Amino acid sequence: MTDISKLDLKGFCTTATRSVFHTMLSMEVNIGNAEPGMELSGSKIVGCVSFTGDVIGSICIHVSRQFAKIMTAAMLGMEPDEVEDDEEINDVIGEVSNMIGGDLKSKLCDAGFPCVLSIPSVTTGSDFQIESKGWMRHEKITFGQQEQLSLVEVFVKVIA
Amino acid sequence: MTLKVLAVDDSKTIRKIVSKAFSAYDCEVMEAENGIEGLSIASRDKPDLIVLDITMPVMNGVEMLGKLKGQPDLKDIPVIMLTAESGKENVMQIVKMGVRDYMVKPFKGEQLIERVMKIFTLKPKIVADTPAASQYFSTDGDIEIIALPDKSDRVVFAEIEGDFVQSLKSMTTAGRNKLILDTRKIKEINMLMIKFVLALVQNCVKSKIHLRIVGSPALGNELKGFQETSGFTVNATVEEAKAAF
């Protein structure tokens, strides 16, 4: 079993995020380090999947509603203006978090931390934040295109 | 015969992507959002192929596959599993379950089609009188012209490829052997487009069709990087391309 503190969680998130956006959305995203306490303001959508086993944790993607629309349009091959259905947007954000989370979960399993993945959950709102308390690792990266700043964050704790 | 495909995934988005991937071919795609629905449709409609997600609520893909394998009339239906997890253990588990193939998400529709083509021969969808892609084909004298639309996605390319087969036949019958591919409306050159161009070039070489490509200098530079098109000159206008024959 690898030491959890030595796993390159940021690297895992970066690779998975790039791959999902490139393959499913035909979009190239810029990835960067998130400043401590960095949050998205305004209307946002957060997609999360959790993993549980020898290691527990979650991976969440935070995107603005506007960028969520752009992502939905790109994934479904339409124009952002044609996206009107919240269900479609939530489904896309859930599926993107599922893919990024699935990749991270696989890497955790391969590193000796067997765990299973939950189905995704999606939260929408404009005045909420996710607090991280009691986790061994909490990593956050930024991603996006031009002015569209988004976040991926991961929380991990070893149980075994 | 129309290929019946059952897509089982709790994500409507993934079901749409699967349906879209098959839309250029003679296929009927049925959808289910969990294993129970999937089993019910499989028992009723006996699909030729099942594209099955693993992580789903109500009944997941592993349970559904187990039940499929337990039913004599359904156990031989080829199953392609979709999974978001590429870990060794997960892949080993999938392989042991007796699936025909698996795909790790993220995936592109054309990658799924490539896997399916290892199991079935997919026939391009042909609509009588007005083929979907015919709007992209025109004839100028003895020259056939394909004009790619600005929004050329994998469905458009698959439609054009399907119609090109028909077009080739009529060109051969009529003794025509000149083709222009007009890409000027394309705003962004991506791998999908490059793959389409390379496939078209190979088809033209095989069928002894003289091809000229019209497009931006950027496309010309991209094509220089591929063996099949390294010697290609990309013309700026259709008139220039015609003159180059």
Interface residues (C-beta under 8 A of the other chain):
Chain A: S19 V20 H22 T23 M24 S26 T72 M75 L76 G77 E87 E88 D91 V92 G94 E95 N98 M99 G101 G102 D103 K105 S106 K107 C109 D110 P114 L117 I119
Chain B: D10 S11 K12 T13 I14 K16 I17 K20 T55 M56 P57 T83 A84 E85 S86 G87 K88 E89 N90 K105 P106 F107 K108 D153 V155 N190 L192
